[in-house]
């Protein structure tokens, strides 16, 4: 070695070791100035000098950090002077292994949050790993602060807008080709290299099987577990986490799989956290700042939203149940019905977000757990839980108003499967309450058909008296109040209510043909149905057809704009707003071409013809039955 570190001369005012350390700093400075980077490495690897030089880092480590590491660990130095960057990186790792831990920890956390380069991020994580391993079990808060800084950095990464808006299957296949998503995944891959040794060290020093009860306090195992599950949430959750139909795993799936497996290793039993959703939502803690009771004061780390978001825990259970990650580690003692009802809290959490990707995960999770119920029925008493009501409302919003056709299609099938999973009383209560509360007329019509199918199945499978939910007073209530109901009588906007009206007529005709023995009590309410539904519907159809034909004639004759606008206003007064049929937004568009207006009017007249045809057949069934 060309530069040899001189042995310090003993002096009364300067301790020998302190002088030696000072000379070491000067030598490192000289070697870096002369670009002798291998010489710097040799100072700490040479068998003769390395032990003493490393011990000096306890006193001068932070000085070396501020003078050599901090200014050289930048994106510019990495791009223009890579050997210098590598030298600073190795020196930082040595400092992290021997220098005072607390002071360096703060510097590293600042570097992780402030430096935007992924290379600096990787270098700082390597050094941070060494510091945290030295700290061991004594300082779980230090681990928590470190992981918070990492999460803050990843959360701040820029992402393409279409992740929030949603993407189709073609875009889904090309997600990882996007530069911003590629950078995000590189951060996750580096993160995996960072936490693996920490996880191994934690698992070797602690045991989940020792205590009789699950320890929920703030310790290293729980802090790391919360972080791993938190990283499954956004932004990773907005990517494609499904492995169906793929011969090879994408980087996204690999990252999500590794995070899930590592979290399960922390827990041993992944369903230990299944209670968290219900605990947070149904049994909310009463906070009182005056008494010092606030969210962060909880002794249970898993009940603190900032440390353990429900959105991330929802994705964790999605990975386990839908993607099958570590599914074999789930104990068999859990009842499928219990798992399903607990999972509804997580489904509702995902459906409460705006992103379509989270909605898709929610629907897939619920469908998967419903399939596991097989023929086991959900008791009607379960509907006393608000979680079922919230799920129904959220699912109906997806079915009725989602801008993604795929979500609507999945949601429609799931809604039917969910309703049919209940016992007879439960089916009736769900349908009754949804018909009462759902404002979307298309969904109301769909629900009417489901009720018709359920009663029809009961007519075939039951030879004796039907269940009370499908006959008598219950049957009368649901038919007269919700199925055969025109909110404004003959003045009801029949285009807006077309789906529901058509479904109602189909249901009436079905029971008029199939229930001749009056097992449901259908024939007892036919006079009321005629009075409040079929007769007003016939009048409404006459009014609607007359006005739409008049409007069609005006459009074909090409009236001027003023007359056209005035006629449109008159039609609005009669609740016959043509624009509602032409645009989902329901706003008037005066720029619609005459051809387009004509097409819309003819389509609406065809809808009225269909209603008239169904109404005529239904009334005919009533009359034939009366004659019989």
Backbone torsions as a table, in degrees:
resi	resn	phi	psi	omega
1	UNK	NA	127.2	-174.3
2	UNK	-66.6	-45.0	179.8
3	UNK	-96.4	116.5	177.5
4	UNK	-104.9	137.6	179.9
5	UNK	-77.7	118.3	-177.9
6	UNK	-70.3	141.3	176.2
7	UNK	-72.4	133.8	-177.0
8	UNK	-71.1	145.1	173.8
9	UNK	-81.9	131.6	-178.9
10	UNK	-66.7	132.9	177.6
11	UNK	-136.6	152.0	-175.8
12	UNK	-68.5	-29.8	-175.4
13	UNK	-96.5	-12.4	-179.1
14	UNK	-128.9	114.9	178.5
15	UNK	-60.1	148.6	-175.8
16	UNK	-61.0	-44.6	-177.8
17	UNK	-65.6	-36.1	179.6
18	UNK	-67.1	-39.9	177.7
19	UNK	-66.8	-40.2	178.2
20	UNK	-61.1	-43.0	179.3
21	UNK	-63.9	-39.6	178.9
22	UNK	-63.3	-42.2	177.3
23	UNK	-63.6	-34.6	178.6
24	UNK	-62.6	-43.4	178.1
25	UNK	-60.4	-43.5	-179.2
26	UNK	-65.0	-38.8	-179.9
27	UNK	-67.0	-42.3	177.0
28	UNK	-60.7	-42.3	178.9
29	UNK	-60.7	-43.4	-179.5
30	UNK	-65.2	-44.0	179.8
31	UNK	-62.4	-41.3	-180.0
32	UNK	-68.5	-37.8	177.5
33	UNK	-61.2	-38.8	-179.5
34	UNK	-86.8	4.5	179.0
35	UNK	61.7	30.2	175.8
36	UNK	-91.5	68.6	-173.6
37	UNK	-69.2	-31.7	177.1
38	UNK	-66.3	-31.0	178.1
39	UNK	-66.2	-37.4	176.4
40	UNK	-62.5	-43.1	178.6
41	UNK	-64.2	-37.5	-178.0
42	UNK	-65.3	-29.7	178.7
43	UNK	-58.8	-29.6	-174.5
44	UNK	-112.0	6.3	177.6
45	UNK	-121.9	-18.9	179.1
46	UNK	-64.0	130.2	-175.0
47	UNK	-60.1	-33.5	-175.3
48	UNK	-76.1	-41.7	-172.1
49	UNK	-105.7	-20.1	-173.5
50	UNK	-56.8	-46.4	-177.5
51	UNK	-58.6	-44.0	-178.3
52	UNK	-70.6	-39.9	-179.6
53	UNK	-65.3	-38.6	178.7
54	UNK	-66.7	-37.6	178.0
55	UNK	-64.5	-27.1	177.9
56	UNK	-68.0	-22.5	-178.3
57	UNK	-64.8	-20.1	176.6
58	UNK	-62.8	-29.6	-177.7
59	UNK	-103.1	-35.7	-175.1
60	UNK	-112.4	6.5	-177.7
61	UNK	-58.7	-46.3	-178.6
62	UNK	-68.0	-31.8	176.8
63	UNK	-65.5	-43.0	177.1
64	UNK	-63.7	-37.8	179.0
65	UNK	-60.5	-52.0	-176.5
66	UNK	-67.6	-31.8	-174.5
67	UNK	-86.8	-33.0	-173.8
68	UNK	-119.7	-40.9	-174.8
69	UNK	-76.8	-53.5	-174.5
70	UNK	-57.3	-46.5	-179.1
71	UNK	-73.9	-18.6	-174.5
72	UNK	-103.5	-11.5	176.9
73	UNK	-91.5	74.4	180.0
74	UNK	-136.2	163.8	178.8
75	UNK	-64.7	-35.8	-178.9
76	UNK	-64.9	-46.8	179.7
77	UNK	-65.0	-38.7	178.7
78	UNK	-61.7	-36.8	-177.8
79	UNK	-78.9	-37.5	-172.2
80	UNK	-100.8	-29.8	-177.2
81	UNK	-137.0	71.3	-174.6
82	UNK	-60.5	-41.9	177.5
83	UNK	-59.1	-39.2	177.9
84	UNK	-65.1	-41.0	178.9
85	UNK	-61.9	-45.5	-179.9
86	UNK	-62.8	-37.4	177.8
87	UNK	-64.2	-44.1	179.2
88	UNK	-65.2	-35.8	179.5
89	UNK	-65.3	-45.1	179.9
90	UNK	-66.8	-38.3	178.5
91	UNK	-64.5	-39.0	178.2
92	UNK	-62.7	-40.5	179.4
93	UNK	-64.0	-39.6	177.3
94	UNK	-65.2	-41.6	178.2
95	UNK	-62.3	-41.3	179.5
96	UNK	-63.9	-26.2	-177.7
97	UNK	-83.7	-18.9	-173.1
98	UNK	-132.8	-22.7	-175.3
99	UNK	-76.6	168.3	176.0
100	UNK	-55.5	130.3	-169.1
101	UNK	-74.0	-45.6	-172.1
102	UNK	-62.7	-45.8	-176.9
103	UNK	-66.2	-43.2	-180.0
104	UNK	-68.1	-34.0	-179.8
105	UNK	-57.2	-46.3	-179.6
106	UNK	-62.8	-38.7	179.0
107	UNK	-65.3	-41.0	-179.3
108	UNK	-67.1	-39.6	179.4
109	UNK	-64.6	-38.0	177.3
110	UNK	-65.4	-39.0	178.9
111	UNK	-65.7	-40.9	-178.8
112	UNK	-63.1	-41.1	-176.3
113	UNK	-79.2	-33.1	-172.1
114	UNK	-91.7	-39.7	-177.0
115	UNK	-76.3	127.5	-175.8
116	UNK	-89.3	-13.6	-177.1
117	UNK	-72.5	134.7	176.9
118	UNK	-69.2	-23.5	178.1
119	UNK	-71.4	-41.9	176.4
120	UNK	-66.3	-37.4	177.3
121	UNK	-58.9	-45.2	-179.9
122	UNK	-65.5	-41.9	-179.4
123	UNK	-65.5	-42.8	-178.3
124	UNK	-68.9	-34.2	177.6
125	UNK	-66.7	-37.1	178.6
126	UNK	-61.9	-43.8	178.5
127	UNK	-69.1	-40.0	179.4
128	UNK	-62.3	-38.3	177.1
129	UNK	-57.7	-43.7	-180.0
130	UNK	-64.1	-40.3	-179.8
131	UNK	-65.0	-45.5	-176.8
132	UNK	-68.0	-34.0	176.5
133	UNK	-66.1	-35.9	177.2
134	UNK	-67.3	-35.8	-177.9
135	UNK	-69.1	-33.6	177.8
136	UNK	66.0	-148.9	-174.5
137	UNK	-80.0	-7.5	-171.2
138	UNK	-71.6	-28.7	-172.6
139	UNK	-129.1	73.6	178.6
140	UNK	-64.8	-26.8	179.0
141	UNK	-64.8	-35.9	178.3
142	UNK	-63.4	-41.0	175.9
143	UNK	-62.9	-41.2	-179.8
144	UNK	-62.6	-45.4	179.0
145	UNK	-62.7	-39.6	-179.3
146	UNK	-64.4	-45.6	-179.3
147	UNK	-68.2	-32.8	175.8
148	UNK	-63.0	-40.5	179.1
149	UNK	-64.8	-39.8	178.6
150	UNK	-65.0	-44.0	179.4
151	UNK	-63.9	-39.6	178.9
152	UNK	-61.8	-41.0	180.0
153	UNK	-65.2	-48.3	-177.7
154	UNK	-65.6	-37.9	179.8
155	UNK	-65.7	-26.4	-177.9
156	UNK	-87.1	-3.2	-179.1
157	UNK	-66.0	139.0	178.3
158	UNK	-68.6	142.4	-179.4
159	UNK	-131.4	151.6	177.6
160	UNK	-64.8	145.6	-176.1
161	UNK	-63.1	-28.9	-173.7
162	UNK	-68.9	-13.0	176.6
163	UNK	-67.0	-36.6	178.0
164	UNK	-78.9	-36.1	-177.2
165	UNK	-76.4	-25.1	-176.0
166	UNK	104.9	157.8	-176.6
167	UNK	-142.4	156.0	-179.9
168	UNK	-91.5	-175.3	-174.8
169	UNK	-67.6	-33.7	178.8
170	UNK	-67.7	-44.5	176.7
171	UNK	-65.2	-35.4	-179.4
172	UNK	-60.0	-38.9	-178.7
173	UNK	-70.2	-18.7	-176.1
174	UNK	-111.7	13.9	-175.5
175	UNK	-57.2	-45.5	-173.6
176	UNK	-74.9	-4.7	175.5
177	UNK	-83.4	-13.1	179.2
178	UNK	-73.0	135.4	-175.6
179	UNK	-62.5	-41.5	-178.5
180	UNK	-67.4	-39.2	178.3
181	UNK	-70.0	-37.0	177.1
182	UNK	-60.8	-41.6	177.9
183	UNK	-65.2	-40.5	178.0
184	UNK	-60.1	-45.7	-178.4
185	UNK	-66.8	-33.1	175.9
186	UNK	-63.5	-36.2	176.2
187	UNK	-64.4	-40.2	179.7
188	UNK	-68.5	-38.3	179.2
189	UNK	-65.5	-42.2	176.7
190	UNK	-63.6	-38.3	179.0
191	UNK	-61.1	-37.9	178.6
192	UNK	-60.5	-43.3	177.7
193	UNK	-64.6	-29.0	-178.4
194	UNK	-73.4	-47.1	-170.0
195	UNK	-88.5	-15.1	-177.9
196	UNK	-58.5	-50.1	177.3
197	UNK	-63.2	-35.4	177.9
198	UNK	-63.7	-43.4	179.6
199	UNK	-63.2	-42.9	179.3
200	UNK	-62.1	-41.6	179.5
201	UNK	-66.4	-40.7	-179.5
202	UNK	-65.9	-44.2	-177.9
203	UNK	-67.3	-28.9	179.6
204	UNK	-77.3	-22.7	-176.8
205	UNK	-100.8	-15.5	-179.8
206	UNK	-128.2	162.6	-179.1
207	UNK	-138.6	131.7	177.9
208	UNK	-81.1	-23.4	-174.3
209	UNK	-86.7	-6.3	-177.5
210	UNK	-69.7	-63.0	-176.6
211	UNK	-68.4	153.2	178.7
212	UNK	-71.4	-28.9	-178.3
213	UNK	-118.8	154.9	-178.8
214	UNK	-68.9	121.4	-179.8
215	UNK	-77.0	119.3	-177.4
216	UNK	-110.6	12.7	-178.0
217	UNK	-76.8	176.3	-179.9
218	UNK	-85.9	94.9	172.6
219	UNK	-127.7	174.9	-174.1
220	UNK	-60.7	-40.7	-178.6
221	UNK	-61.8	-48.4	-177.7
222	UNK	-69.9	-36.8	177.4
223	UNK	-61.8	-46.0	179.4
224	UNK	-67.5	-38.8	179.3
225	UNK	-60.8	-47.2	178.7
226	UNK	-59.1	-42.0	-179.1
227	UNK	-65.1	-45.1	-178.5
228	UNK	-60.7	-42.7	178.9
229	UNK	-71.0	-36.5	177.6
230	UNK	-60.6	-35.8	-179.1
231	UNK	-72.2	-12.4	174.4
232	UNK	-76.7	-16.1	179.7
233	UNK	-77.0	-158.0	177.8
234	UNK	-64.2	140.9	8.7
235	UNK	-87.4	-14.6	-175.8
236	UNK	-60.6	-35.9	-177.2
237	UNK	-65.2	-17.2	-179.8
238	UNK	-82.0	-10.5	178.7
239	UNK	-88.3	179.8	-178.1
240	UNK	-83.7	108.7	-178.3
241	UNK	-97.3	1.4	-175.4
242	UNK	-88.4	134.0	179.0
243	UNK	-102.8	6.0	-176.5
244	UNK	-61.6	131.5	173.3
245	UNK	75.7	6.6	-179.4
246	UNK	-102.9	137.9	175.8
247	UNK	-82.6	-26.8	178.9
248	UNK	-127.0	150.6	178.8
249	UNK	-83.2	139.9	174.4
250	UNK	-80.1	167.9	176.5
251	UNK	-60.8	-35.9	179.3
252	UNK	-60.3	-47.9	-178.9
253	UNK	-65.7	-39.3	179.3
254	UNK	-62.1	-43.9	-180.0
255	UNK	-64.9	-45.7	-179.1
256	UNK	-64.9	-39.8	179.3
257	UNK	-63.4	-44.7	-178.2
258	UNK	-65.0	-42.4	177.8
259	UNK	-61.5	-42.7	-179.2
260	UNK	-65.2	-46.8	-179.8
261	UNK	-61.9	-41.1	-179.6
262	UNK	-66.5	-40.6	177.9
263	UNK	-64.2	-39.4	177.9
264	UNK	-64.1	-36.8	176.8
265	UNK	-62.5	-34.2	176.7
266	UNK	-68.8	-33.6	-173.1
267	UNK	-93.7	-28.1	-173.6
268	UNK	73.3	-56.8	175.7
269	UNK	-111.3	108.8	-175.2
270	UNK	-62.9	-23.7	-178.2
271	UNK	-84.7	6.1	173.8
272	UNK	-61.6	-24.4	-177.5
273	UNK	-100.1	7.4	-177.4
274	UNK	-64.5	-25.9	-177.3
275	UNK	-74.4	-17.0	-168.7
276	UNK	-61.1	-42.8	-178.2
277	UNK	-59.2	-49.6	179.0
278	UNK	-64.7	-40.9	-178.8
279	UNK	-60.8	-40.6	-176.8
280	UNK	-75.6	-37.5	-171.6
281	UNK	-94.1	-45.6	-175.7
282	UNK	-84.0	-36.5	-177.4
283	UNK	-115.5	59.2	-177.0
284	UNK	-63.9	135.7	177.6
285	UNK	-67.8	142.3	174.9
286	UNK	-85.8	112.0	-176.8
287	UNK	-88.7	142.8	178.4
288	UNK	-149.2	100.7	-176.6
289	UNK	-64.5	-29.9	179.8
290	UNK	-64.3	-31.4	179.8
291	UNK	-97.6	6.7	179.7
292	UNK	77.9	15.3	179.4
293	UNK	-98.6	101.6	176.4
294	UNK	-133.9	172.7	-171.7
295	UNK	-58.8	-43.2	-176.0
296	UNK	-72.0	-10.5	-178.8
297	UNK	-84.6	-3.5	-178.2
298	UNK	-63.4	138.8	176.5
299	UNK	-79.3	-11.3	178.8
300	UNK	-101.2	107.4	-175.6
301	UNK	-62.6	-26.0	-176.5
302	UNK	-78.6	-6.7	178.4
303	UNK	-100.1	5.2	-179.1
304	UNK	-99.7	114.0	-173.9
305	UNK	-59.5	-41.3	-178.2
306	UNK	-63.3	-32.4	-179.0
307	UNK	-89.3	-24.8	-170.8
308	UNK	-147.2	77.4	-176.2
309	UNK	-64.8	139.5	178.4
310	UNK	-63.8	-32.4	178.3
311	UNK	-58.1	-44.4	-179.9
312	UNK	-68.4	-40.6	177.9
313	UNK	-63.7	-32.6	176.8
314	UNK	-63.5	-42.3	178.3
315	UNK	-67.4	-34.8	176.9
316	UNK	-58.4	-46.7	179.4
317	UNK	-71.8	-29.6	173.3
318	UNK	-61.1	-45.0	-179.6
319	UNK	-63.0	-36.6	-178.4
320	UNK	-73.3	-51.4	-172.1
321	UNK	-84.5	-40.9	-176.4
322	UNK	-85.3	-48.4	-178.7
323	UNK	-85.9	-11.8	174.4
324	UNK	75.8	20.1	179.8
325	UNK	-74.6	123.5	178.8
326	UNK	57.1	26.1	-179.3
327	UNK	-64.1	-28.8	179.6
328	UNK	-68.5	-17.9	-180.0
329	UNK	-84.0	-3.9	178.3
330	UNK	-79.0	121.3	179.4
331	UNK	-59.9	146.2	-176.6
332	UNK	-79.9	-3.4	-175.5
333	UNK	-77.4	-14.7	-178.4
334	UNK	-76.0	129.5	177.8
335	UNK	-73.7	136.4	179.8
336	UNK	-56.2	-36.0	-179.8
337	UNK	-66.8	-39.6	177.4
338	UNK	-63.3	-44.2	178.9
339	UNK	-61.5	-42.0	-178.9
340	UNK	-63.0	-48.7	-176.4
341	UNK	-67.2	-36.2	176.7
342	UNK	-67.6	-33.6	-178.3
343	UNK	-71.9	-20.4	179.6
344	UNK	-61.7	-30.4	176.9
345	UNK	-63.2	-36.9	-179.6
346	UNK	-77.0	-35.1	175.0
347	UNK	-61.4	-46.2	179.3
348	UNK	-62.3	-36.8	178.5
349	UNK	-61.9	-44.6	-179.8
350	UNK	-69.5	-37.9	179.9
351	UNK	-69.6	-19.8	179.5
352	UNK	-76.3	-14.0	177.9
353	UNK	-83.2	169.5	-176.6
354	UNK	-92.1	-20.6	-171.9
355	UNK	-76.8	132.6	-179.1
356	UNK	-64.5	-32.0	-179.7
357	UNK	-62.0	-38.6	178.7
358	UNK	-70.9	-35.3	175.7
359	UNK	-61.6	-41.1	179.9
360	UNK	-63.5	-44.0	178.3
361	UNK	-60.9	-40.6	-179.1
362	UNK	-62.5	-46.6	-178.6
363	UNK	-65.3	-39.6	179.7
364	UNK	-65.8	-40.1	179.2
365	UNK	-62.9	-46.6	-179.0
366	UNK	-65.3	-41.9	179.5
367	UNK	-63.0	-42.8	-179.7
368	UNK	-59.6	-45.4	-177.3
369	UNK	-75.2	-29.6	173.4
370	UNK	-65.6	-40.1	178.4
371	UNK	-61.1	-34.6	-178.7
372	UNK	-71.0	-18.0	178.2
373	UNK	-71.9	-23.6	-177.9
374	UNK	54.5	-117.9	-176.9
375	UNK	-97.6	4.5	178.6
376	UNK	-71.1	127.7	-176.3
377	UNK	-93.0	148.5	174.6
378	UNK	-89.6	125.8	-177.8
379	UNK	-71.1	148.1	-178.9
380	UNK	-60.9	-27.9	-178.1
381	UNK	-64.5	-21.9	177.9
382	UNK	-63.9	-22.8	-179.0
383	UNK	-69.0	-9.2	174.3
384	UNK	-68.3	-19.1	177.3
385	UNK	-78.3	131.4	-180.0
386	UNK	-63.1	-21.5	-176.5
387	UNK	-61.3	-33.1	178.9
388	UNK	-70.1	-43.5	178.6
389	UNK	-60.7	-45.9	-179.6
390	UNK	-64.1	-38.5	178.8
391	UNK	-64.2	-45.6	-179.9
392	UNK	-59.2	-45.5	-179.5
393	UNK	-63.8	-43.2	-179.7
394	UNK	-66.1	-41.9	-179.1
395	UNK	-65.4	-40.7	179.0
396	UNK	-65.7	-34.7	175.8
397	UNK	-63.5	-39.0	177.6
398	UNK	-65.2	-46.6	-177.6
399	UNK	-63.4	-40.2	-173.2
400	UNK	-87.5	-30.9	-167.7
401	UNK	-127.4	-3.0	179.6
402	UNK	-65.5	141.2	179.1
403	UNK	-83.1	-2.7	-178.1
404	UNK	-105.3	117.9	-176.3
405	UNK	-61.0	-37.0	-179.5
406	UNK	-61.8	-42.3	179.1
407	UNK	-65.1	-41.3	179.5
408	UNK	-63.4	-40.5	-179.6
409	UNK	-65.7	-44.6	177.9
410	UNK	-64.9	-41.5	-177.7
411	UNK	-63.0	-40.3	179.8
412	UNK	-62.0	-46.3	179.6
413	UNK	-65.6	-39.4	-178.8
414	UNK	-67.4	-38.1	178.9
415	UNK	-60.3	-44.2	179.3
416	UNK	-65.8	-45.5	-179.7
417	UNK	-61.2	-40.6	-179.5
418	UNK	-63.9	-45.6	-178.5
419	UNK	-64.7	-42.2	-176.8
420	UNK	-72.6	-12.0	179.9
421	UNK	-77.5	-13.1	-180.0
422	UNK	-82.3	163.6	170.6
423	UNK	-72.8	178.5	-172.5
424	UNK	-58.3	-46.9	-179.7
425	UNK	-64.7	-38.6	179.2
426	UNK	-65.0	-42.1	177.4
427	UNK	-57.4	-46.5	-178.2
428	UNK	-62.3	-45.1	-176.9
429	UNK	-66.0	-41.1	178.9
430	UNK	-63.4	-48.4	-178.1
431	UNK	-64.4	-42.1	-179.2
432	UNK	-61.6	-47.1	-177.3
433	UNK	-70.5	-34.9	176.7
434	UNK	-68.9	-42.6	177.7
435	UNK	-62.2	-30.1	180.0
436	UNK	-76.7	-32.3	-170.0
437	UNK	-108.7	-27.5	-174.7
438	UNK	-73.6	123.7	-178.2
439	UNK	-84.2	-13.6	-176.1
440	UNK	-79.3	118.4	-173.0
441	UNK	-70.5	-30.0	176.4
442	UNK	-64.2	-41.8	177.9
443	UNK	-67.6	-39.2	177.8
444	UNK	-59.3	-41.3	177.2
445	UNK	-64.3	-39.1	178.7
446	UNK	-65.1	-40.2	178.3
447	UNK	-65.3	-36.8	177.8
448	UNK	-62.4	-39.4	178.8
449	UNK	-67.1	-39.2	178.3
450	UNK	-61.3	-44.0	179.5
451	UNK	-63.2	-40.7	177.6
452	UNK	-60.3	-43.2	-179.4
453	UNK	-66.2	-38.8	-179.9
454	UNK	-65.0	-45.3	179.3
455	UNK	-66.4	-39.1	179.1
456	UNK	-61.4	-40.3	177.7
457	UNK	-64.4	-37.9	178.5
458	UNK	-67.1	-36.5	178.2
459	UNK	-62.1	-35.6	-178.0
460	UNK	-80.9	-42.2	-172.1
461	UNK	-85.2	-16.4	-177.2
462	UNK	-113.5	120.5	-178.9
463	UNK	-90.8	-21.4	179.7
464	UNK	-96.7	-148.0	-179.8
465	UNK	-67.7	141.7	178.3
466	UNK	-73.0	155.4	172.7
467	UNK	-57.1	147.8	-176.7
468	UNK	-61.0	-23.6	179.4
469	UNK	-69.4	-19.6	-176.9
470	UNK	-115.2	16.0	-179.5
471	UNK	-155.8	171.8	174.6
472	UNK	62.6	-136.4	-173.3
473	UNK	-65.6	-39.5	179.0
474	UNK	-63.4	-43.4	177.9
475	UNK	-62.5	-42.7	-180.0
476	UNK	-62.2	-44.1	-177.6
477	UNK	-61.9	-49.8	-174.3
478	UNK	-69.4	-32.1	-179.3
479	UNK	-76.3	-48.9	-174.5
480	UNK	-74.5	-35.8	-175.5
481	UNK	-85.5	-32.8	-168.3
482	UNK	-124.0	-33.7	-176.8
483	UNK	-90.2	-55.9	-179.0
484	UNK	-95.5	71.4	-174.1
485	UNK	-143.0	124.6	173.3
486	UNK	-108.4	114.9	-172.0
487	UNK	-59.7	-30.5	-178.5
488	UNK	-122.3	26.0	178.6
489	UNK	60.6	-136.1	-177.7
490	UNK	-68.2	-17.3	-179.5
491	UNK	-91.2	5.7	179.0
492	UNK	-62.6	139.4	176.3
493	UNK	-70.3	102.4	-173.7
494	UNK	-74.2	-23.0	174.8
495	UNK	-70.3	-43.7	179.8
496	UNK	-65.5	-36.3	-177.7
497	UNK	-99.5	17.1	-172.0
498	UNK	-59.5	-46.5	-177.4
499	UNK	-60.8	-43.8	-178.3
500	UNK	-68.6	-41.5	-179.7
501	UNK	-61.9	-45.0	-178.7
502	UNK	-64.0	-43.1	178.4
503	UNK	-62.9	-40.5	-180.0
504	UNK	-63.9	-42.9	178.8
505	UNK	-64.2	-39.3	177.4
506	UNK	-63.2	-41.5	178.9
507	UNK	-64.3	-43.0	179.1
508	UNK	-61.3	-46.0	-178.2
509	UNK	-64.3	-38.1	179.9
510	UNK	-60.8	-49.9	-177.1
511	UNK	-70.0	-29.6	177.3
512	UNK	-65.9	-27.9	-179.1
513	UNK	-91.5	-42.5	-170.1
514	UNK	-91.7	-18.7	-176.2
515	UNK	-115.0	56.1	-179.5
516	UNK	-68.2	-23.1	179.9
517	UNK	-86.6	1.7	176.0
518	UNK	59.4	40.3	-179.7
519	UNK	-70.5	-29.3	179.9
520	UNK	-86.5	-17.8	-172.2
521	UNK	87.0	17.7	-176.8
522	UNK	-62.4	-43.8	-174.3
523	UNK	-70.3	-17.6	177.5
524	UNK	-71.9	-23.8	-176.9
525	UNK	-107.7	3.9	179.9
526	UNK	-58.4	-43.1	178.3
527	UNK	-58.3	-39.3	178.7
528	UNK	-69.8	-35.8	177.6
529	UNK	-63.2	-42.0	178.8
530	UNK	-63.9	-38.8	-175.8
531	UNK	-70.9	-42.8	-172.8
532	UNK	-100.9	-8.4	-175.6
533	UNK	-129.3	-63.1	-172.1
534	UNK	-68.1	-42.0	179.7
535	UNK	-66.8	-48.9	176.0
536	UNK	-61.5	-33.5	179.5
537	UNK	-65.1	-41.8	178.9
538	UNK	-61.9	-44.2	178.1
539	UNK	-64.1	-42.4	179.5
540	UNK	-61.9	-38.6	177.7
541	UNK	-64.9	-40.9	178.5
542	UNK	-61.1	-45.3	179.7
543	UNK	-63.7	-46.9	-175.9
544	UNK	-64.1	-45.7	-179.0
545	UNK	-62.5	-42.6	-179.7
546	UNK	-60.9	-45.6	-177.9
547	UNK	-71.2	-36.5	179.9
548	UNK	-71.3	-35.6	175.9
549	UNK	-66.1	-39.4	177.2
550	UNK	-63.1	-42.1	179.2
551	UNK	-65.7	-39.3	178.6
552	UNK	-62.1	-41.6	179.1
553	UNK	-63.4	-42.2	179.4
554	UNK	-62.8	-43.9	-178.2
555	UNK	-65.4	-42.2	-178.9
556	UNK	-66.9	-28.8	177.9
557	UNK	-83.9	-6.3	175.2
558	UNK	67.3	60.4	177.3
559	UNK	-67.1	159.1	178.4
560	UNK	-72.2	168.4	-173.2
561	UNK	-62.2	-38.2	-176.9
562	UNK	-66.1	-47.8	179.8
563	UNK	-62.8	-40.1	-179.8
564	UNK	-62.5	-44.6	179.5
565	UNK	-64.5	-39.6	-179.7
566	UNK	-66.7	-41.2	178.5
567	UNK	-65.2	-38.1	178.7
568	UNK	-63.5	-37.7	178.6
569	UNK	-65.0	-39.7	178.3
570	UNK	-64.1	-38.2	178.5
571	UNK	-65.7	-36.6	178.0
572	UNK	-61.8	-38.6	180.0
573	UNK	-62.3	-33.8	179.4
574	UNK	-86.4	12.8	-178.7
575	UNK	58.9	34.4	177.5
576	UNK	-119.3	55.4	-175.8
577	UNK	-75.2	106.7	-177.1
578	UNK	-65.4	-30.2	-177.5
579	UNK	-63.5	-27.5	179.2
580	UNK	-63.6	-30.2	179.6
581	UNK	-82.4	-19.5	-175.4
582	UNK	-97.2	-24.6	-178.6
583	UNK	-137.9	135.8	-179.1
584	UNK	-64.4	-28.8	-179.0
585	UNK	-73.2	-17.1	178.7
586	UNK	75.0	7.3	-178.6
587	UNK	-88.2	148.1	179.7
588	UNK	-72.1	137.0	178.3
589	UNK	-125.2	103.0	-175.9
590	UNK	-76.2	-5.0	-177.5
591	UNK	-95.9	5.3	179.0
592	UNK	-63.9	134.2	-178.6
593	UNK	-70.6	158.8	180.0
594	UNK	-61.7	-36.8	179.8
595	UNK	-64.7	-41.3	-180.0
596	UNK	-67.4	-40.1	178.1
597	UNK	-61.9	-43.6	180.0
598	UNK	-61.4	-43.3	-179.8
599	UNK	-61.4	-42.8	-179.4
600	UNK	-65.2	-44.7	-179.5
601	UNK	-62.3	-40.7	179.4
602	UNK	-66.9	-38.6	177.0
603	UNK	-61.5	-42.6	179.8
604	UNK	-65.4	-39.3	177.3
605	UNK	-64.0	-34.7	175.8
606	UNK	-65.3	-38.1	177.0
607	UNK	-62.5	-42.5	177.4
608	UNK	-63.4	-38.1	177.9
609	UNK	-61.9	-40.5	178.6
610	UNK	-63.2	-45.2	178.5
611	UNK	-60.7	-42.8	-179.6
612	UNK	-62.7	-40.9	-179.2
613	UNK	-63.7	-47.6	179.3
614	UNK	-64.3	-39.4	179.1
615	UNK	-63.6	-42.3	179.6
616	UNK	-62.9	-41.7	179.3
617	UNK	-67.3	-37.1	-179.9
618	UNK	-66.0	-46.6	179.3
619	UNK	-63.6	-36.3	178.2
620	UNK	-62.6	-40.2	177.5
621	UNK	-63.6	-39.3	177.3
622	UNK	-60.5	-46.9	-176.0
623	UNK	-66.9	-41.8	179.3
624	UNK	-62.9	-39.5	-180.0
625	UNK	-66.1	-38.2	178.9
626	UNK	-64.0	-38.8	179.0
627	UNK	-67.1	-36.5	179.2
628	UNK	-68.7	NA	NA
